Amino acid sequence: MTGVIIFAIVVLAILIISAGIKVVPQSETRVIERLGRFHSVLSPGLNFIIPFVDRPKTIYTRKVERLATGHYMARTVATTVIDLREQVYDFPSQQVITRDNVSTGINALLYFQITDPKKAVYEIDNLPNAIEKLTQTSLRNVIGELELDETLTSRDTINSKLQVILDEATSGLDPVVRNEILDIFREFIEEEEHTVFLSSHITSDIEKIADYVMLIHKGELLLMENKDEILYRYGIVKCTKEQASMIPRELVVGKEENEFGASVLVKDREQVMEAPFMKNIPGMPAPVIDRAGIEDMLLYMAKSK
């Protein structure tokens, strides 16, 4: 009888010890809660936790499965494993409307990587669903600012704008809080002796509050001028490649060409509008020139380097 009790105690001890040993593969992690509160993030390799007191937090992840029919189906599953590798979400086609009121179907393929497991678990309820909805909403907004021919030829521009929007939403600073901070800055600089240096990749914030703009790309200063002046002067010329070659080089800041034509960022919109090639030339379409935003300037200048 004594031997049976000892054997049961040994087995129970082994089970308790084994329950406290967690081996985490490379490129994965677990978020551990102790009595319902966050305790730690496990690193790859051998880890020890307190059995029955520490528990891995359950999260949601998106899995794509191949059906017997050959089609693929995406479903959301609950798991305690957090994958730290770069992941790919292939979203179903959605209908969007361009600036010239044309309805078209858009497919989105999103690459993302979890860099902060704690925030991915506690600051959003369902990460895959939130990423999908945010991407779809942002994509509709970006496409809505472009005409149909631009959506077919401006993939890099669309990707860059989407990345800025998604980075902003995942940076951890709520948009309402950010606007309140901007209001505080605005009140502070109303007095002439006060100055605020604002470093941000969110160009809409810069356009709201800045007096002067500095654009820096990979350590290189691309632009440093008065904000109102550059927003007034700079423009984007949409024309044929032949017409783009007629623009004086000293006015060209950046250029993007494709099989349908060219888009050129110029530093003096009015001077270009008075140029001869802007007039109606037989056999050639009339160029179009739009105002350029700070985000446009950054994209064109960065690409020209």
C-alpha positions in Angstrom: 0.0 0.0 0.0 2.8 2.4 0.9 4.5 1.6 -2.4 1.4 2.5 -4.3 1.1 5.9 -2.5 4.8 6.6 -3.2 4.3 5.7 -6.9 1.3 8.0 -7.1 3.2 10.9 -5.5 6.1 10.4 -7.9 3.8 10.3 -10.9 1.9 13.4 -9.7 5.2 15.2 -9.2 6.4 14.3 -12.7 3.1 15.6 -14.2 3.4 18.9 -12.2 7.0 19.4 -13.3 6.3 18.6 -16.9 3.3 21.0 -16.9 5.7 23.8 -15.8 8.2 23.1 -18.6 7.5 25.0 -21.9 9.6 24.6 -24.9 9.1 27.4 -27.4 10.3 26.9 -31.0 12.3 29.5 -32.8 10.2 32.3 -34.4 7.3 31.7 -31.9 6.4 33.0 -28.5 3.7 32.7 -25.8 2.2 35.4 -23.6 1.9 34.2 -20.0 -0.7 35.3 -17.5 -0.4 34.7 -13.8 -3.7 34.6 -12.0 -5.4 36.4 -14.9 -2.8 39.2 -15.2 0.0 39.6 -17.7 3.3 38.2 -16.4 5.8 37.6 -19.2 6.5 36.8 -22.8 8.3 33.5 -23.3 11.5 33.5 -25.5 12.4 30.7 -27.8 14.0 27.7 -26.0 13.4 26.1 -22.6 11.1 28.1 -20.2 9.7 27.4 -16.8 6.3 28.5 -15.5 4.3 27.8 -12.3 1.8 25.0 -13.1 -1.9 25.9 -12.6 -0.9 29.5 -11.7 0.6 30.6 -15.0 -1.4 30.1 -18.2 -0.7 31.0 -21.9 -3.0 33.7 -23.2 -5.3 32.6 -26.0 -5.2 34.7 -29.2 -6.8 34.6 -32.6 -5.0 33.8 -35.8 -6.0 33.4 -39.4 -5.5 30.1 -41.2 -6.0 29.4 -44.9 -7.1 25.8 -45.8 -7.4 24.1 -49.1 -10.9 22.5 -49.7 -11.6 19.3 -51.5 -12.9 21.4 -54.4 -9.5 23.0 -54.9 -10.7 26.4 -53.5 -9.1 28.0 -50.4 -11.0 29.1 -47.3 -9.7 31.4 -44.6 -10.9 30.9 -41.0 -10.0 32.4 -37.7 -8.9 29.9 -35.0 -8.0 30.3 -31.3 -4.5 29.4 -30.2 -1.8 30.2 -27.6 1.0 30.3 -30.2 2.1 33.7 -31.5 4.0 33.5 -34.8 6.7 36.1 -35.1 7.5 35.4 -38.7 6.3 37.7 -41.5 2.7 36.6 -42.4 0.6 37.0 -45.5 -3.1 37.8 -45.6 -4.8 37.4 -49.0 -8.1 39.2 -48.7 -11.1 38.6 -51.0 -11.9 40.9 -53.9 -13.9 44.0 -52.9 -15.7 46.7 -55.0 -14.3 50.2 -54.8 -15.3 53.4 -56.6 -12.6 55.6 -58.2 -12.5 59.4 -58.2 -14.1 59.4 -61.7 -17.0 57.2 -60.4 -15.9 53.9 -61.9 -16.6 50.8 -59.9 -13.8 48.2 -60.0 -12.8 45.1 -58.1 -9.6 45.2 -56.0 -7.6 42.3 -54.5 -5.4 43.0 -51.5 -2.4 41.0 -50.4 -1.0 42.2 -47.0 2.4 41.3 -45.4 2.7 42.0 -41.7 4.8 40.9 -38.7 4.1 41.0 -35.0 6.9 42.9 -33.3 5.2 43.4 -29.9 3.3 40.2 -28.7 1.9 41.9 -25.6 0.3 44.7 -27.6 -1.0 42.2 -30.2 -2.8 40.3 -27.5 -4.0 43.0 -25.1 -4.7 46.1 -27.3 -6.9 44.4 -29.9 -9.6 41.7 -29.5 -9.2 40.0 -32.9 -6.0 41.0 -34.7 -6.7 39.2 -38.0 -10.2 40.7 -38.3 -9.0 44.2 -37.3 -6.2 44.0 -39.9 -8.6 42.9 -42.7 -11.2 45.6 -41.9 -8.6 48.3 -41.6 -6.9 47.3 -44.9 -10.2 47.2 -46.8 -11.4 50.6 -45.4 -8.0 52.2 -46.1 -7.9 50.7 -49.6 -11.3 52.2 -50.5 -10.2 55.6 -49.3 -6.9 55.5 -51.3 -8.6 54.2 -54.5 -11.3 56.8 -54.1 -8.7 59.6 -54.5 -7.4 58.2 -57.8 -8.9 58.0 -61.3 -9.2 54.6 -63.0 -6.1 54.9 -65.2 -4.1 55.9 -62.1 -5.2 52.8 -60.1 -3.9 50.6 -63.0 -0.5 52.3 -63.1 0.3 53.6 -59.6 0.7 50.4 -57.6 3.8 51.8 -55.8 1.9 55.0 -54.9 -1.0 53.0 -53.5 1.3 50.7 -51.6 3.1 53.6 -50.0 -0.1 55.4 -49.0 -1.5 52.2 -47.5 1.7 51.5 -45.6 1.6 55.0 -44.0 -2.1 54.5 -43.0 -1.5 51.1 -41.6 1.6 52.1 -39.7 -0.3 55.0 -38.2 -3.1 52.7 -37.0 -0.7 50.2 -35.5 1.7 52.7 -33.9 -0.3 52.6 -30.6 -1.4 56.3 -30.6 -5.1 56.8 -30.9 -6.1 59.3 -33.6 -8.3 61.2 -31.2 -5.4 61.5 -28.7 -3.1 62.6 -31.5 -5.5 65.4 -32.5 -5.7 66.6 -28.9 -1.9 66.7 -28.8 -1.8 68.7 -32.0 -4.3 71.2 -30.5 -2.0 71.6 -27.5 1.0 72.3 -29.8 -1.1 74.7 -31.9 -2.0 76.7 -28.8 1.6 76.7 -27.6 3.0 78.1 -30.8 0.5 80.9 -31.0 3.0 82.9 -29.0 5.8 83.8 -31.4 8.6 83.0 -28.9 7.5 79.3 -28.8 8.7 76.7 -31.3 7.8 73.0 -31.6 9.9 70.6 -33.7 7.6 67.8 -34.8 9.0 64.6 -36.3 6.4 62.5 -38.0 5.7 60.3 -41.0 2.0 61.3 -40.8 2.0 64.0 -43.4 -1.6 65.1 -42.6 -0.4 66.2 -39.1 2.4 68.2 -40.7 0.0 70.0 -43.1 -2.2 70.9 -40.1 0.3 72.4 -37.8 3.7 73.1 -39.4 5.0 76.4 -40.7 8.2 75.0 -42.1 8.7 71.5 -43.6 11.8 69.4 -43.6 11.7 66.1 -45.6 14.4 63.7 -44.7 14.9 60.3 -46.5 17.6 57.8 -45.5 19.6 60.6 -43.7 19.4 63.0 -46.7 17.7 66.3 -46.5 15.4 66.5 -49.5 13.5 69.7 -48.8 13.4 72.6 -46.2 10.9 75.4 -47.1 7.9 77.3 -45.8 4.9 74.9 -45.9 2.4 77.3 -47.3 4.7 78.3 -50.1 5.5 74.7 -51.3 1.9 73.7 -51.1 1.1 76.7 -53.4 4.0 76.3 -55.8 4.5 72.5 -56.2 2.3 70.6 -58.6 2.0 67.2 -60.4 1.8 67.3 -64.1 0.0 64.4 -65.8 0.9 64.1 -69.4 2.5 62.0 -72.1 6.2 61.0 -72.0 7.0 63.4 -74.9 5.3 66.3 -73.0 7.2 65.4 -69.8 10.5 65.6 -71.7 9.6 69.3 -72.6 9.5 70.4 -69.0 12.7 72.3 -68.1 15.0 70.2 -65.9 15.4 72.8 -63.3 11.6 72.6 -62.5 11.5 68.8 -62.3 11.7 67.4 -58.8 10.6 63.8 -59.5 9.1 61.8 -62.3 7.1 58.5 -62.6 6.6 56.9 -66.1 4.5 54.0 -67.3 3.1 52.7 -70.5 0.1 55.2 -70.4 2.1 58.4 -69.8 4.0 60.2 -67.1 3.4 62.1 -63.8 6.0 64.8 -63.0 6.4 66.6 -59.7 7.4 70.2 -60.5 8.5 73.0 -58.1 6.7 75.8 -59.9 3.2 74.9 -61.0 2.4 78.4 -62.4 5.5 78.5 -64.6 4.8 75.1 -66.0 1.2 76.1 -66.8 2.4 79.0 -68.9 4.8 76.7 -70.9 4.0 76.2 -74.6 3.6 72.4 -74.3 0.7 73.0 -71.9 -1.3 74.5 -74.7 -3.5 72.3 -76.9 -1.2 70.7 -79.5 -2.8 68.8 -82.4 -2.5 65.1 -82.0 -1.5 65.3 -78.3 -3.8 65.4 -75.2 -3.8 68.4 -73.0 -1.7 67.9 -69.9 -3.4 68.2 -66.5 -1.7 69.8 -63.5 -2.8 69.3 -59.9 -1.6 70.7 -56.6 0.9 68.4 -54.8 0.6 67.5 -51.1 3.5 66.9 -48.8 3.0 63.2 -49.1 3.3 63.4 -52.9 6.5 65.4 -52.5 8.0 62.9 -50.2 7.1 59.9 -52.5 8.4 61.5 -55.7 11.6 62.9 -54.1 12.4 59.5 -52.5 11.9 57.6 -55.7 14.1 60.0 -57.7 17.1 59.2 -55.4 
